[in-house]
Amino acid sequence: MNLIRCIFGKNDCFKTGKFIKPKGIMVHSTGADNPMLRRYVQPMVGYADYSKLMSLLGDNPNNNDWNRPGLKVCVHGFIGKLADGKVATVQTLPWDMRGWHSGTGKSGSANNTHISFEICEDGLSDRKYFEAVYREAVELTAMLCLEYDLDPMKPGVVICHSEGYKRGIASNHGDVMHWFPKHGKDMDDFRKDVALEMEEQSMTQEKFNEMMEAYLAQQAKKAPSAWSAKARAWAEKLGIVKGTGNQLEYKRPVTREEVAEMLYRFSQK
């Protein structure tokens, strides 16, 4: 994931300064054929990284970005293309700030519970672009689920705008289900992919070491293949292969030290 930070300090939503305890993540898409992040994201003049951000995003001469007062909408992030055409994520609100993204349904508003992001739409037919932003969205959602201890497979946790409407916590919008199915994906696929990505992101060196030790121990217990019987009998008779204790561990990977030792034993015969 290519994560960039450009907080919408001029948006009235940010100025309210209200925060939530995130209970889920809502996926939106922009509903307009413009995949460029600069359409929606522009830094404030005087922002610490203003020059760098303008170089990455490019200028929006129409001045219709969302980092301005008078708008009744604001999300926590956008996914789309930078000026150089690469796909990236831009964080536009603190993740635990109350956004203005879902509207209100018959049972309330996801603004009070869900982090939100918009995926910049193109013409909806470019598979390469879809796969890039889909992957970016999966990685972003996985990161947020890990940060806020959210289970993407639990009902109502990771949803799109149209699912929010059906749950009564969002206005009547169709995103993202007018787009994802065109490329063989739906929100069930998305949630599964997020869960898998969380496993990868949560992998620590300590956890990897434990898994590797368990794998090596499992391999060591496996019986050797029949095709190597003659060679094994020769190596054992000459004392080249001795194993560990009473275990020869033929299926366990061999180290360079062990190779050196076996070659040395052979040279002494």
C-alpha positions in Angstrom: 0.0 0.0 0.0 1.2 3.5 -0.8 -0.2 5.6 2.0 0.0 9.4 1.9 -1.3 11.8 4.5 -3.1 15.1 3.5 -5.6 16.1 6.2 -8.6 18.2 5.1 -8.1 21.0 7.5 -10.4 23.3 5.6 -13.4 20.9 5.4 -16.2 21.8 7.9 -16.3 18.1 9.0 -12.7 18.4 10.3 -13.5 21.7 12.0 -16.3 20.1 14.1 -13.6 18.1 15.9 -15.9 15.2 16.7 -14.5 11.7 17.2 -15.9 8.1 17.2 -14.9 4.7 18.4 -14.6 2.9 15.1 -16.8 -0.2 14.8 -16.4 -0.8 11.1 -15.3 0.4 7.7 -17.5 1.6 4.8 -16.2 1.4 1.3 -17.5 4.0 -1.2 -16.7 4.9 -4.8 -17.0 8.3 -6.3 -19.6 7.8 -9.0 -17.6 9.9 -11.6 -15.3 9.0 -14.4 -12.2 10.5 -13.0 -9.5 8.3 -11.4 -7.2 11.2 -10.5 -6.8 11.9 -6.8 -6.2 15.6 -7.5 -9.9 15.9 -8.3 -10.7 15.4 -4.7 -7.5 15.9 -2.7 -5.5 19.1 -2.5 -3.3 20.3 0.4 -3.8 23.5 2.2 -1.4 26.3 1.4 1.1 26.4 4.2 0.7 22.7 5.0 4.1 21.3 6.1 4.4 19.0 3.0 2.5 21.3 0.6 5.2 21.3 -2.2 5.7 17.5 -1.9 2.0 16.8 -2.0 1.4 19.0 -4.9 4.2 17.3 -6.8 2.6 13.9 -6.0 -1.0 14.8 -6.7 -0.8 17.5 -9.3 -2.9 20.7 -9.3 -6.7 20.9 -9.6 -7.3 24.1 -11.4 -11.1 23.8 -11.0 -10.8 24.3 -7.2 -13.5 21.7 -6.7 -11.6 19.5 -4.4 -13.0 18.5 -1.0 -10.5 20.3 1.2 -12.6 23.5 1.4 -15.5 24.8 3.5 -19.1 24.7 2.5 -19.2 21.0 1.7 -21.5 18.5 3.5 -19.4 15.5 2.8 -16.0 14.2 4.0 -14.3 10.8 4.1 -11.3 9.5 5.8 -9.4 8.7 2.7 -9.3 8.4 -1.1 -7.8 5.7 -3.4 -6.9 6.6 -6.9 -4.1 7.8 -9.2 -1.3 10.2 -8.4 0.0 12.6 -11.1 2.4 9.9 -12.3 -0.4 7.4 -12.8 0.5 5.2 -9.8 -2.2 4.1 -7.5 -2.1 5.4 -3.9 -4.1 6.0 -0.8 -4.5 9.5 0.7 -5.6 9.8 4.3 -7.8 12.9 4.6 -9.1 12.8 8.2 -7.8 11.2 11.4 -9.1 7.6 11.3 -11.1 8.0 14.4 -12.7 11.4 13.5 -16.4 11.4 12.8 -16.8 11.6 9.0 -19.6 12.8 6.8 -19.9 10.0 4.3 -22.9 7.7 4.7 -25.9 10.0 5.2 -28.7 8.6 7.4 -30.9 5.5 7.1 -33.9 4.3 9.0 -31.8 2.9 11.8 -29.2 5.7 12.1 -25.9 6.7 10.5 -22.6 4.9 9.8 -21.0 8.3 10.3 -21.1 7.5 14.0 -19.5 4.1 13.7 -17.6 3.5 10.5 -14.3 4.7 9.0 -14.8 5.5 5.3 -12.9 5.8 2.1 -13.7 6.6 -1.5 -12.3 4.7 -4.5 -11.9 7.0 -7.5 -13.9 5.6 -10.3 -12.8 5.5 -14.0 -15.0 4.3 -16.8 -15.5 1.0 -14.8 -14.2 -1.2 -17.6 -10.4 -1.0 -17.1 -9.5 -4.2 -15.3 -5.9 -3.3 -14.6 -7.0 -0.1 -12.8 -9.7 -2.0 -10.9 -7.3 -4.7 -9.7 -4.8 -2.0 -8.5 -7.4 0.0 -6.5 -9.1 -3.1 -5.2 -5.8 -4.4 -3.9 -5.0 -1.0 -2.4 -8.5 -1.0 -0.7 -7.9 -4.5 0.7 -4.6 -3.5 2.2 -6.0 -0.3 3.7 -9.0 -2.1 5.2 -6.8 -4.8 6.6 -4.5 -2.2 8.2 -7.5 -0.4 9.8 -9.0 -3.6 11.0 -5.8 -4.6 12.8 -5.4 -1.1 14.3 -8.9 -1.0 15.7 -9.3 -4.7 16.4 -12.1 -5.3 13.9 -13.2 -8.6 12.5 -14.0 -8.1 8.8 -16.0 -11.3 8.7 -18.5 -10.3 11.3 -21.8 -8.9 10.0 -21.8 -5.2 9.5 -18.1 -4.5 10.1 -16.7 -4.2 6.6 -19.5 -3.0 4.3 -20.0 -0.8 1.2 -22.4 2.1 0.9 -25.2 0.0 -0.7 -24.9 -2.6 2.1 -25.1 0.3 4.6 -28.4 1.3 3.0 -29.8 -2.2 3.3 -28.8 -2.2 7.0 -30.5 1.1 7.6 -27.4 3.1 8.4 -26.8 4.9 5.1 -28.5 6.8 2.3 -29.7 5.0 -0.8 -26.5 4.7 -2.9 -25.4 1.8 -5.1 -21.6 1.9 -4.6 -19.7 -0.3 -4.9 -21.9 -3.0 -6.3 -22.4 -1.3 -9.6 -18.6 -1.7 -10.2 -17.1 -4.7 -8.4 -19.2 -7.4 -10.1 -18.1 -6.1 -13.5 -14.7 -7.6 -12.6 -15.9 -10.7 -10.9 -15.8 -9.4 -7.3 -18.3 -8.6 -4.6 -18.1 -7.5 -1.0 -18.0 -11.1 0.2 -14.8 -11.5 -1.8 -13.5 -8.3 -0.5 -14.1 -9.3 3.2 -12.3 -12.6 2.6 -9.4 -10.9 0.9 -9.1 -8.5 3.8 -9.1 -11.3 6.3 -6.2 -13.0 4.4 -4.3 -9.8 4.2 -4.7 -9.3 7.9 -2.9 -12.6 8.5 0.0 -11.4 6.3 0.2 -8.0 7.9 0.1 -9.5 11.5 3.0 -11.9 10.8 5.9 -11.1 13.2 9.4 -12.5 13.2 8.6 -14.4 16.4 5.5 -15.9 14.9 7.3 -16.8 11.7 10.1 -18.5 13.7 7.5 -20.5 15.7 5.9 -21.6 12.5 9.2 -22.5 10.9 10.3 -24.6 13.9 7.0 -26.5 13.8 7.4 -27.1 10.1 10.9 -28.4 10.5 9.9 -30.7 13.3 7.0 -32.0 11.2 9.4 -32.7 8.3 11.9 -34.5 10.5 9.3 -37.1 11.5 8.3 -38.0 7.9 9.5 -41.3 6.5 12.0 -41.2 3.5 10.9 -42.1 0.0 11.3 -45.6 -1.3 13.3 -44.4 -4.4 16.3 -43.4 -2.1 16.5 -46.7 -0.2 19.7 -47.9 -1.9 21.5 -44.6 -1.5 20.5 -44.3 2.1 21.7 -47.8 2.9 25.1 -47.0 1.4 25.4 -43.7 3.3 24.3 -45.2 6.6 26.7 -48.2 6.2 29.7 -45.9 5.6 28.6 -43.7 8.5 28.2 -40.6 6.3 24.6 -40.1 7.5 24.0 -40.5 11.2 21.1 -38.2 12.0 20.1 -36.9 15.4 19.9 -39.5 18.2 18.0 -42.4 16.7 16.3 -40.2 14.1 17.9 -39.9 10.6 15.4 -37.1 9.6 15.8 -37.6 5.9 13.0 -35.1 5.1 14.4 -32.3 7.1 16.3 -29.6 5.2 20.1 -29.9 5.5 22.3 -27.1 6.6 25.7 -26.2 5.0 27.4 -27.3 8.2 25.8 -30.7 7.9 26.8 -30.9 4.2 30.4 -30.1 5.2 30.3 -32.8 7.9 29.0 -35.5 5.6 31.6 -34.6 2.9 34.3 -34.7 5.5 33.1 -38.2 6.8 33.2 -39.4 3.2 36.7 -38.1 2.6 37.9 -40.1 5.6 36.7 -43.4 4.2 
